[in-house]
Amino acid sequence: MTKIKVKINAPIPPLETVHRYRDFDGLMAKFQKYYSTRGIREMLYNDRRKLVYIVIIVILLLLLLFVEDITKKQGNSKQEDQIEEMDRSAIDLELTDLLG
């Protein structure tokens, strides 16, 4: 276990130090900057690496979605051809039974 040093009788910091960290206007400015669309857009444009990662992830997700559809369509066309051939042979058998 790690030992934690606790100051039991710690001196109270001076009021200047306390008031320096009580900057509510600065806190609200940061909040509005980072939680608005304009601030998020500026943050992404300033850091190109994040923007590139997001674009790459979106492109990969879109590719995964559409590539599965293409392979399913190719596989389904083969299966549909087999089903059509089976249906035709079944219809031919029924017709020969009825006519013959």
C-alpha positions as CSV (number, residue, x, y, z in Angstrom):
1,M,0.0,0.0,0.0
2,T,1.1,3.5,-0.6
3,K,1.5,6.0,2.2
4,I,-0.5,9.1,1.8
5,K,0.8,12.3,3.4
6,V,-2.0,14.2,5.0
7,K,-1.4,17.7,6.5
8,I,-3.7,17.7,9.5
9,N,-2.9,21.2,10.6
10,A,-2.3,22.7,7.2
11,P,-2.0,26.5,7.0
12,I,-4.9,28.3,5.4
13,P,-3.9,29.9,2.1
14,P,-4.1,33.7,1.8
15,L,-7.3,35.2,0.3
16,E,-5.4,36.3,-2.8
17,T,-4.7,32.7,-3.6
18,V,-8.3,31.7,-3.0
19,H,-9.7,34.5,-5.1
20,R,-7.3,33.8,-7.9
21,Y,-8.8,30.4,-8.4
22,R,-12.4,31.7,-8.1
23,D,-12.7,32.7,-11.7
24,F,-16.3,32.0,-12.6
25,D,-16.3,34.1,-15.7
26,G,-13.3,32.2,-17.0
27,L,-15.0,28.9,-16.2
28,M,-18.1,29.9,-18.1
29,A,-16.1,31.1,-21.1
30,K,-14.3,27.8,-21.3
31,F,-17.7,25.9,-20.9
32,Q,-19.3,28.0,-23.7
33,K,-16.2,27.5,-25.9
34,Y,-16.0,23.8,-25.6
35,Y,-19.7,22.9,-25.5
36,S,-20.9,25.0,-28.4
37,T,-20.7,23.9,-32.1
38,R,-18.5,26.9,-32.9
39,G,-16.0,25.9,-30.2
40,I,-16.0,22.2,-31.1
41,R,-15.5,23.2,-34.8
42,E,-12.5,25.4,-33.8
43,M,-11.0,22.7,-31.7
44,L,-11.3,20.1,-34.5
45,Y,-9.9,22.5,-37.1
46,N,-7.0,23.5,-34.9
47,D,-6.1,19.9,-34.2
48,R,-6.0,18.3,-37.7
49,R,-5.1,14.9,-36.3
50,K,-8.4,14.4,-34.5
51,L,-10.3,15.6,-37.6
52,V,-8.4,13.1,-39.8
53,Y,-9.1,10.2,-37.4
54,I,-12.8,11.0,-37.3
55,V,-13.0,11.1,-41.1
56,I,-11.2,7.8,-41.4
57,I,-13.4,6.1,-38.9
58,V,-16.6,7.4,-40.7
59,I,-15.2,6.2,-44.0
60,L,-14.4,2.8,-42.6
61,L,-17.9,2.4,-41.1
62,L,-19.5,3.3,-44.4
63,L,-17.3,0.9,-46.2
64,L,-18.2,-1.9,-43.8
65,L,-21.9,-1.2,-44.2
66,F,-21.9,-1.1,-48.0
67,V,-19.4,-3.9,-48.6
68,E,-21.6,-6.4,-46.7
69,D,-24.5,-5.4,-48.8
70,I,-22.6,-6.0,-52.0
71,T,-21.4,-9.4,-50.9
72,K,-24.9,-10.4,-49.8
73,K,-26.3,-9.3,-53.1
74,Q,-23.8,-11.5,-55.0
75,G,-24.5,-14.5,-52.7
76,N,-28.3,-14.0,-52.9
77,S,-28.3,-13.9,-56.7
78,K,-26.7,-17.3,-56.8
79,Q,-29.1,-18.7,-54.3
80,E,-32.0,-17.1,-56.1
81,D,-30.9,-18.8,-59.4
82,Q,-30.8,-22.2,-57.6
83,I,-34.2,-21.6,-56.1
84,E,-35.7,-20.6,-59.5
85,E,-34.2,-23.8,-61.0
86,M,-35.7,-25.9,-58.2
87,D,-39.1,-24.2,-58.6
88,R,-39.0,-24.8,-62.4
89,S,-38.2,-28.5,-61.9
90,A,-41.0,-28.8,-59.3
91,I,-43.5,-27.2,-61.7
92,D,-42.4,-29.4,-64.5
93,L,-42.9,-32.5,-62.3
94,E,-46.3,-31.4,-61.3
95,L,-47.3,-30.7,-64.9
96,T,-46.1,-34.1,-66.0
97,D,-48.0,-35.7,-63.1
98,L,-51.2,-33.9,-64.1
99,L,-50.8,-34.5,-67.8
100,G,-49.3,-37.9,-67.7
